[in-house]
C-alpha cells in the first residue's frame, strides 16, 4: 500500500485498488465542526454588538464631557447602540457574513462592513426621525458614533481574521471538512499548490481513481466512504477535459449530502476573481471582469475633468515661469511631445515640459539615466519635483489620460517588454495616468532590467484589479506628500 502525507493533516493511505485508509475518528469531528462554526458565528456577531455599543457610549460620553462637563445619559447611549447593533447583525446574518470561512482573509471585509454599517445607521436615523426621537441626542454625538463605530467594527474584523488565519495554519480550526476524489497526480497537486489546511479545510479522506476501466468500482467505494465520513464538501480533482470522468463523479456524489466542487484548473490560479456567470440561459466561467463599470468610468472621468481643469487655471503662472526658464536655459521648444500607447493601445502624444536636449520619438528611445548629460539644468530640477509631468493635465482634459493610472511608456519600450512580461499589455485596459500605484511605491526612473519593469507591471495590475475612488485619492495624496513618490527620479 502506498501512503501519501498531506502536510498539516493526518496521513491518507492510497491503495492500488483505489481504496484508502480510514480512521474511525474521522466521523467524530462532524458534530464538533458544526458546533465550532455555530459558536464562531455567534461570537463574531457578539463582537460586533459589543463594538457598536461601546462606540455609542464612548461617543456620547466623550462629547458630553467635552461640551458640558458631565457624562450625559449613558443608558440612552447604550440603548441607541443596541438598536443599531441589532439592525447591523440582522443585515450581516442575512448575507451570511458571520460564516467562519469569510474570516480566512480580510479581502472584501472593509467594503462589505462599511456598506452594511451605512445601511444599519441610515435605517436607525430614519426610524428615529419617524418616531420623533432625533432630538434626544446631539448631531455631534451621531457623527462621532458613526465614525467610531465604523473604525471599531473594522478593527474587530481585522482581529478576528488574524485569529482565524493563525488558528487555521496551526490546524486548530477547520471551517470545512473536505473529501477529495480524483487521480493521484491531481490530488497531490491540489494539496501542494493550495495547502487547504491553511485555508480552514480539513481533508478527511482522499479517494484515488485508477482509470476508466475501474471507474465504476472506485466511485462506488468512494461514495460509500463519503457517506460514513459525512464531509461538508467533495472536490472532484480531474482534468476538465475528461468530461466522462467528471460526469460520472458528479452523478455518483449527487447521492451524498455534501456540496460538490469541480477542482480548480491551473488557469484559475492566475485569476483571483474567477466565478460562474449566468446571462439568461448562458453559463460561463467569468475569469476577468472589466476594469471599471460604466458608472465608475463616468465618475472617474468627471473627477479628472474637474481637477485637471481647475489645476490648469491655478497653475498657469507656474507654467509661464517654467516655460520662460526652459527657453533661457537651452535652445529648443518648451514642450516635449512623444507618441505613447493609451487606453486600448490607442496611440496619442503625451505632453511634458522639455527636460532634455533630445526629442527621441522613434523605434529606439534611450531611457534617461542618473547623471544623464542630456538632462538640462532646469530639467533636472523639474524631473526631481515631477513638475515636468504637469502639462499632461492637457492630455487628461483631452480624454487621452487620467490623473491616476498606469504610467505610459515609450512605444519602443512597450513593444519590447510585452514580448517578455506576462500580462504586460493589460496595463492598457485603463487610461494611463500622470501618476500611479507603481510610482508612489518608488518604481520610477530607468528600467534597465526586466525585473524592474516586471515589478512596475505588478503594481499596475494590482491597481487595475483593485481600483476604487479612495485608492485614486490615496495615490494623489502620496504623489505629493510621500518620499517614495520622489525616489529614483532621474
Secondary structure, DSSP 8 states (H G I E B T S, - for coil): -EEE--TTS--EEE-TTS-B---GGGGTHHHHHHHHHHHHHHHHHHHHHHHHHHHHHHHHHHHHHHHHSS---HHHHHHHHHHHHHHHHHHHHHTTTT-GGGGG--TTHHHHHHHHHHHHHHHHHHHHHHTT-GGGS-HHHHHHHHHHHHHHHHHHHHHHHHHHHHHHHTTS--SEEEEEEE-HHHHHHHHHHH-GGGGTEEEEEEEE---GGGHHHHHHHHHHHHHHHT-SEEEEES-TT-HHHHHHHHHHHTTSSSEEEE---GGGGG-TT-EEEEETTEEEEE----SS-HHHHHHHHHHHHHHHHHHHHHTHHHHHHHHHHHHHHSSS-SEEEEEEE-GGG-EEEEEEE--BS----SS------TT-TTB-HHHHHHHHHTGGGTTHHHHHHTTS-EEES----BHHHHHHHTTTSTTGGGGGGS--EEE-HHHHTT--S---SHHHHHHHHHHHHHHHHT--HHHHHHHHHHHHH-GGGGTT--
